[in-house]
Amino acid sequence: MDHFLYRNGALHAEDVPVADIAAAAGTPFYCSSTATLERHFSLFEEALSPAQNLICYAVKANANLAVIATLARLGAGADIVSEGELRRALAAGVAPEKIVFAGVGKTPEEMRAALEVGVGQFNVESGEELEALNAVALSMGVRAPITLRVNPDVDPKTHAKISTGKSENKFGVPFDQAPNVYARAMAMPGIEVIGVAVHIGSQLTDLAPFEAAFERVAELTRRLRSDGVTIRRLDLGGGLGIPYQRVNEAPPLPFDYGALIKRTVGDLGAELVIEPGRLIVGNAGILVAKTIYRKQGADREFVIIDAAMNDLIRPAMYDSWHDIVPVVEPEAGAARLPVDVVGPICESSDVFAVQRDLPLIRPDDLIVFRSAGAYGAVMSSEYNSRPLVPEILVSGDRFEIIRARPTFDEMLKRDHIPDWVGRVDEADG
Ligand SMILES: *Cc1c(COP(=O)(O)O)cnc(C)c1O
């Protein structure tokens, strides 16, 4: 469920007409709904209660400070993967002890920054990283609280580019090696072992892979405890999928996911951590664009819009589907015709939808890509020297720009021409 609905023939973001935001911010832009963010967060809270738990929002899904702060105010922790995300989480008001530092390539500088503020948990992904973290912690006279991220060799049955739990993926410690790495960790004075972590992939639309992974976590926890290792926290990662096609997708609900968690690891008496990203922000955000041209090709019609793959790369990168709807509600029973919806970038992959049945969309019409709140704005770039699109947050009848569109001057000012190059207008003087 989300809060982007038609009212009196006009698409609204909560109580604000989307067209009003377009008039204020220009297109294209991203827009998120506070009410949807809050609702999705509370679904996870309800799903895990009454187990002792911490919901660490995976910042990489949508890293805007206003989004993180909205969730932090509700009690969310943060799952971070870089020093930049650490700084964002802290700036948005997440308590350091509620921050989990994940990632397969943490640098010593990043470890130091995280230890300095006292993050609650490092998810260590290899014996090599463990040695490095131990050394950094000892040099600072502190102990780093860790879980080992184990690779359970479970196929999450999702897109290959977002599958992380199979043995051929770069993530985690191979399951069979985990007891040995835990034994090494227990002997390191700069390391405090607190638990086990797992994360098998993103956009999972079936609970069975989670079940297989969590059962392996339970098995490992029992084995480690019998070896004398303290396991008081289980971090089960993120990855629960969302419906991108409203009409024929029905991924599992947080409630069923929570029941599965309680069934597989609930009897271990450990604090439970989850790291949802996509499910919290995905359907809480839209990308709004304007049509530039409608072009008749040899065998098809193209709708050319002012958003492009640099703004939303998911279709080009993951072949993903986003529902597309016009901001002005089509008449009931209006004809739908197949069109290709494309951006202006000079790449054949700059395509949002192929032969999609859509109501008539004319030049200057506003259209909306639904389910664009996760891995949308955060993955955008300035390719083709297109300034990053602005981000808007709505709450009830209010909206604010939470990241402004850079001006062309700001974009150009980041470059520097060395003196030795000189300027063309001086070159032949
Ligand atoms: C990306 C990631 C998440 C969040 O995944 P979603 O599919 O957005 O829920 C959680 N944990 C880790 C370690 C990740 O890399």
The ligand as an SDF file (V2000), in Angstrom:
LIG
                    3D

 15 15  0  0  0  0  0  0  0  0999 V2000
   21.5130   -4.1040    0.2580 C   0  0  0  0  0  0  0  0  0  0  0  0
   21.5710   -4.7080    1.6130 C   0  0  0  0  0  0  0  0  0  0  0  0
   20.4360   -4.6930    2.4330 C   0  0  0  0  0  0  0  0  0  0  0  0
   19.0930   -4.1780    1.9940 C   0  0  0  0  0  0  0  0  0  0  0  0
   18.5180   -4.9560    1.0010 O   0  0  0  0  0  0  0  0  0  0  0  0
   17.0110   -4.6600    0.5250 P   0  0  0  0  0  0  0  0  0  0  0  0
   16.7860   -5.6150   -0.5700 O   0  0  0  0  0  0  0  0  0  0  0  0
   16.9870   -3.2490    0.0650 O   0  0  0  0  0  0  0  0  0  0  0  0
   16.1180   -4.8940    1.6790 O   0  0  0  0  0  0  0  0  0  0  0  0
   20.5610   -5.2160    3.7050 C   0  0  0  0  0  0  0  0  0  0  0  0
   21.7290   -5.7190    4.1510 N   0  0  0  0  0  0  0  0  0  0  0  0
   22.8430   -5.7290    3.3830 C   0  0  0  0  0  0  0  0  0  0  0  0
   24.0910   -6.3090    3.9320 C   0  0  0  0  0  0  0  0  0  0  0  0
   22.8020   -5.2260    2.0850 C   0  0  0  0  0  0  0  0  0  0  0  0
   23.8940   -5.2740    1.3300 O   0  0  0  0  0  0  0  0  0  0  0  0
  1  2  1  0
  2  3  1  0
  2 14  2  0
  3  4  1  0
  3 10  2  0
  4  5  1  0
  5  6  1  0
  6  7  2  0
  6  8  1  0
  6  9  1  0
 10 11  1  0
 11 12  2  0
 12 13  1  0
 12 14  1  0
 14 15  1  0
M  END
$$$$
